[in-house]
Amino acid sequence: MTSTASTGLVVNAGPALPPLSHFKLAAFDMDSTLIGIECIDEIAALAGKGDEVAAITEAAMRGEITDFKDSLRRRLAILAGVPATVLDRVLAERLSFNPGARELCAALKLAGLKLVLVSGGFTFFTRFVAAELGMDFVRSNELEIAGGALTGRVAMQDWGDICDGEEKRRMLLACCEKIGCRPDQAMAVGDGANDLPMMGAAGLSVAYHAKPRVREQARIAINEGGLTRLLEVLRP
């Protein structure tokens, strides 16, 4: 079925949606999905490099730059030398949760789901968001800082250095295995092209105020209103 466009909530054609009780895990993108900003753009804006970085971000999210790792490295290189204190300012002054983010996560946890935050953004911000929303698993990029300033690179972690679309997919599947559920018992929520691999691996894909390509490929597209609109189409 497909709902009327006027509702801003579209369920694309396919088999009947399973009830909420079918799902055991929910994976979320962070930037522009759970929170209302792209953190790297806000860092750049406060550093006076906003237009240059935002243009690359937008092209990557639309899927025009298909190599997310390359796009991230290009953006970070522009930020080399920016004082690390800018991160504190973004967190304090600019980061806000999208409507319904807290409520949806609380409802999913109450229903027994494990929550995954998997982001092409940075641990400085995902640590805060994960703690606020009660995330069970987190994967994101670690900004390299030296002498109190960004080096323009990310640090290597035990799983790799850059969380791109393929890493998001791997993380979702690894978390399913860890808790003992099938991928079809997972849902994935995102807004950009680099969310498509994990959305494709999950049993339910949800696009939130997403780019056109992502809206078209997702089973559910929330185009108006907050994240809790997902609960309107999932029976208990």
Legacy VTK file of the C-alpha trace (Angstrom):
# vtk DataFile Version 3.0
C-alpha trace
ASCII
DATASET POLYDATA
POINTS 236 float
0.000 0.000 0.000
1.003 3.615 -0.369
-0.471 6.293 1.862
-1.559 9.656 0.537
1.285 12.096 0.086
-0.617 14.713 2.071
0.024 12.798 5.277
3.774 13.118 4.840
4.003 9.452 5.822
4.445 7.040 2.919
4.454 3.253 3.118
5.772 1.989 -0.195
4.307 -1.116 -1.810
5.209 -4.496 -0.378
3.964 -7.211 1.931
2.078 -6.269 5.074
4.260 -4.601 7.662
5.072 -6.861 10.610
4.046 -5.723 14.091
6.490 -3.933 16.358
6.782 -7.143 18.389
8.506 -8.795 15.384
11.549 -6.533 15.733
14.486 -7.038 18.084
16.873 -4.282 16.972
16.749 -0.745 15.557
19.754 0.959 13.972
19.856 4.738 13.580
21.969 7.187 11.665
22.751 10.288 13.746
23.275 13.470 11.715
19.999 14.836 10.288
18.208 11.699 11.548
18.318 11.657 15.348
19.718 15.185 15.543
18.869 18.206 13.466
22.360 19.071 12.232
25.282 17.693 10.242
28.005 18.034 12.867
30.855 18.400 10.392
29.032 21.285 8.693
28.554 23.033 12.036
32.231 22.590 12.943
33.134 24.097 9.593
30.664 26.976 9.964
32.097 28.000 13.336
35.581 27.762 11.850
34.666 30.017 8.925
34.867 27.188 6.370
31.173 26.350 6.190
30.320 26.759 2.519
33.234 24.686 1.282
32.509 21.747 3.589
28.693 21.881 3.314
28.849 21.614 -0.470
30.769 18.324 -0.219
28.424 17.018 2.508
25.327 17.738 0.442
26.752 16.099 -2.676
27.706 13.006 -0.652
24.283 12.705 0.986
22.563 13.022 -2.404
24.776 10.208 -3.664
26.577 12.404 -6.200
29.875 11.612 -4.477
29.674 7.846 -4.195
32.837 7.293 -2.131
31.875 8.419 1.379
35.397 7.815 2.695
36.829 10.127 0.065
34.222 12.801 0.765
34.907 12.655 4.509
38.664 12.867 4.050
38.226 15.866 1.757
36.056 17.658 4.289
38.320 16.864 7.226
41.382 18.102 5.368
39.702 21.521 5.113
39.343 21.520 8.924
42.997 20.834 9.718
44.188 23.297 12.382
40.712 24.166 13.675
40.811 24.405 17.520
39.242 21.379 19.221
37.225 23.741 21.422
34.937 24.229 18.401
33.562 20.743 19.119
32.395 21.897 22.551
30.667 24.883 20.977
28.817 22.737 18.432
27.608 20.439 21.209
26.540 23.282 23.494
25.162 25.741 20.964
23.951 23.842 17.912
23.159 20.201 18.595
19.465 19.499 19.121
17.431 16.326 18.843
14.946 15.955 16.030
11.263 15.862 17.036
10.296 12.477 18.406
13.835 11.115 18.701
13.708 10.659 22.460
10.138 9.381 22.397
10.716 6.844 19.613
13.861 5.449 21.222
12.092 5.166 24.569
9.129 3.381 22.954
11.389 0.931 21.117
13.348 0.160 24.279
10.098 -0.364 26.153
9.095 -2.837 23.438
12.312 -4.753 24.091
14.415 -3.650 21.118
18.162 -3.086 21.315
19.257 0.244 19.834
22.265 0.871 17.606
23.751 4.271 16.779
25.874 3.929 13.664
27.206 7.167 12.229
29.604 8.577 9.694
29.960 11.389 12.236
32.203 11.644 15.247
32.522 9.990 18.650
32.640 13.379 20.373
28.947 13.740 19.490
27.802 10.114 19.355
28.880 9.598 22.977
26.485 12.347 24.059
23.630 11.244 21.797
24.019 7.563 22.756
23.931 8.382 26.461
20.872 10.602 26.077
18.907 8.031 24.059
20.016 4.839 25.782
21.826 3.267 22.842
23.120 -0.273 23.347
25.746 -0.242 20.575
27.635 2.647 18.940
29.976 2.974 15.981
31.353 6.249 14.609
34.567 8.008 13.630
37.205 9.280 16.072
38.573 12.710 15.212
42.337 12.934 15.540
43.414 15.850 17.722
46.966 17.018 18.335
48.144 20.115 20.167
44.572 21.128 20.874
43.570 21.227 17.205
42.030 18.957 14.602
44.646 17.311 12.404
42.250 16.887 9.506
42.240 13.107 9.903
40.382 10.377 11.759
42.073 7.935 14.128
42.241 4.197 13.502
39.970 2.086 15.742
39.875 -1.675 16.244
37.263 -2.058 13.474
38.795 0.422 11.002
39.033 4.171 10.495
35.916 5.423 8.664
32.337 4.313 9.232
30.908 4.442 5.717
27.811 2.816 4.280
29.365 -0.636 4.098
30.572 -0.381 7.705
27.072 0.640 8.776
25.733 -2.510 7.119
28.377 -4.663 8.797
27.639 -3.124 12.180
23.920 -3.777 11.862
24.522 -7.421 10.944
27.129 -7.857 13.710
24.710 -6.477 16.303
21.975 -8.813 15.051
24.356 -11.735 15.486
25.409 -10.508 18.924
21.863 -10.418 20.282
20.751 -13.502 18.380
18.229 -12.049 15.958
17.789 -12.338 12.216
18.383 -9.290 9.949
14.681 -9.307 9.055
14.014 -8.590 12.740
16.009 -5.346 12.480
14.928 -1.918 11.307
17.245 0.809 10.012
16.487 4.534 10.025
18.453 7.086 8.020
18.373 10.007 5.624
21.387 9.843 3.314
22.895 7.677 0.594
25.416 6.142 2.987
22.500 4.724 5.009
21.203 2.669 2.092
23.451 -0.389 2.651
22.215 -0.906 6.227
18.661 -0.077 5.215
18.894 -2.717 2.518
20.160 -5.335 4.985
17.410 -4.689 7.545
13.922 -6.146 7.492
12.415 -2.647 7.613
13.940 0.497 6.116
12.790 3.928 7.259
13.717 7.215 5.579
13.421 10.307 7.769
13.165 13.653 5.940
15.533 11.998 3.519
17.099 12.685 0.160
14.888 11.631 -2.805
16.916 8.533 -3.636
16.611 7.303 -0.043
12.869 8.029 0.177
12.271 6.018 -2.981
14.182 2.954 -1.768
12.893 2.895 1.814
9.801 0.916 2.786
8.588 3.785 4.988
9.285 7.457 4.333
8.564 10.032 7.028
8.479 13.265 5.054
6.607 15.445 7.542
6.468 15.401 11.326
8.679 13.688 13.861
10.264 10.282 14.244
7.382 8.915 16.307
5.330 8.819 13.106
6.947 5.422 12.583
4.758 4.093 15.386
1.641 5.100 13.438
2.214 2.285 10.940
3.589 -0.453 13.219
1.043 -2.425 15.205
2.176 -3.267 18.793
LINES 1 237
236 0 1 2 3 4 5 6 7 8 9 10 11 12 13 14 15 16 17 18 19 20 21 22 23 24 25 26 27 28 29 30 31 32 33 34 35 36 37 38 39 40 41 42 43 44 45 46 47 48 49 50 51 52 53 54 55 56 57 58 59 60 61 62 63 64 65 66 67 68 69 70 71 72 73 74 75 76 77 78 79 80 81 82 83 84 85 86 87 88 89 90 91 92 93 94 95 96 97 98 99 100 101 102 103 104 105 106 107 108 109 110 111 112 113 114 115 116 117 118 119 120 121 122 123 124 125 126 127 128 129 130 131 132 133 134 135 136 137 138 139 140 141 142 143 144 145 146 147 148 149 150 151 152 153 154 155 156 157 158 159 160 161 162 163 164 165 166 167 168 169 170 171 172 173 174 175 176 177 178 179 180 181 182 183 184 185 186 187 188 189 190 191 192 193 194 195 196 197 198 199 200 201 202 203 204 205 206 207 208 209 210 211 212 213 214 215 216 217 218 219 220 221 222 223 224 225 226 227 228 229 230 231 232 233 234 235
